[in-house]
Amino acid sequence: MTPGFQVLSQLGENETRAWAGEFDQFLSALGEIVPTDESALPALSVVLFARDTDFAAYRPVNANGKRASHVGGFFVSRDAWSAIGLAERRAEAETRETVFHEGVHW
């Protein structure tokens, strides 16, 4: 757990800590551009799946009742909690872009 968010991950400890550290740095930099009172934000959990197939069951459902296969990640927020869900992609840059994008929603 880092200040402001927690990470639940299927990845190994070192890889998970690396992603959490980068995400924390991104949020800190974002906070310099868009000042935010973190105490006003709902608690954030980042759920990082090791494979796209593991994440598939958690993708949002479209209007036809089918899982949106093109969704690389999602953000959901309620009064007391929020969550980001995504799968690690083959390209680290794609995973980084997705988690940073979802972090902006928070």
C-alpha positions in Angstrom: 0.0 0.0 0.0 1.2 3.5 -0.8 -0.3 6.8 0.4 -3.5 7.4 -1.4 -4.0 4.0 -3.0 -3.5 0.3 -2.6 -2.5 -2.2 -5.3 -3.9 -5.7 -5.6 -1.8 -7.7 -8.1 -1.3 -11.1 -9.7 2.3 -10.0 -10.6 5.3 -10.7 -8.5 6.2 -8.4 -5.6 9.1 -6.6 -7.3 7.1 -5.9 -10.4 4.0 -4.8 -8.4 6.1 -2.4 -6.3 7.7 -1.0 -9.5 4.2 -0.3 -11.0 3.0 1.2 -7.7 6.0 3.5 -7.5 5.6 4.7 -11.0 1.9 5.3 -10.5 2.6 7.2 -7.3 5.1 9.4 -9.1 2.6 10.1 -11.9 -0.1 11.1 -9.4 2.4 13.4 -7.6 3.3 15.1 -10.9 -0.4 15.3 -11.8 -1.1 16.9 -8.5 1.5 19.6 -9.3 -0.5 20.5 -12.4 -4.0 20.0 -11.0 -3.9 20.6 -7.3 -6.2 18.1 -5.5 -7.2 17.6 -1.9 -6.5 13.8 -1.7 -8.5 13.6 1.6 -11.6 14.5 -0.5 -11.0 11.6 -2.9 -12.5 8.2 -2.3 -10.1 5.4 -1.4 -8.5 3.9 -4.5 -7.6 0.3 -5.2 -5.7 -0.6 -8.4 -6.3 -4.2 -9.5 -3.5 -5.4 -11.8 -4.1 -8.7 -13.6 -1.2 -10.7 -15.0 -3.0 -11.6 -18.2 -5.6 -10.2 -20.4 -7.6 -13.5 -20.1 -7.7 -13.0 -16.3 -9.0 -9.5 -16.7 -11.7 -10.4 -19.3 -14.3 -11.4 -16.8 -14.1 -7.9 -15.2 -14.4 -5.8 -18.4 -17.5 -3.6 -18.5 -20.6 -5.0 -20.2 -21.8 -3.2 -23.4 -25.4 -2.4 -24.3 -25.7 -5.9 -25.9 -24.8 -7.6 -22.6 -21.4 -8.7 -23.9 -18.0 -8.0 -22.4 -16.3 -5.1 -24.1 -13.2 -6.9 -25.6 -11.5 -3.7 -26.6 -11.3 -2.2 -23.1 -7.8 -2.2 -21.7 -8.7 -0.8 -18.3 -11.5 0.8 -16.4 -12.2 3.2 -13.5 -15.2 3.1 -11.2 -15.9 5.5 -8.3 -18.5 5.5 -5.6 -18.8 7.7 -2.5 -16.5 5.8 -0.3 -14.3 3.9 -2.8 -12.9 3.8 -6.3 -11.1 1.2 -8.3 -8.9 0.8 -11.4 -8.8 -2.6 -13.1 -6.5 -3.5 -15.9 -4.3 -6.3 -17.3 -0.6 -6.0 -17.8 -0.1 -5.8 -21.6 2.8 -7.2 -23.6 4.2 -3.7 -24.0 4.9 -2.0 -20.7 4.2 1.4 -22.3 0.6 0.3 -23.1 0.0 -0.8 -19.5 1.6 2.4 -18.2 -0.6 4.5 -20.5 -3.7 2.7 -19.4 -3.1 3.0 -15.6 -2.1 6.6 -15.9 -5.2 7.4 -18.0 -7.5 5.7 -15.4 -5.6 7.5 -12.6 -6.6 10.8 -14.2 -10.2 9.9 -13.7 -9.6 9.4 -10.0 
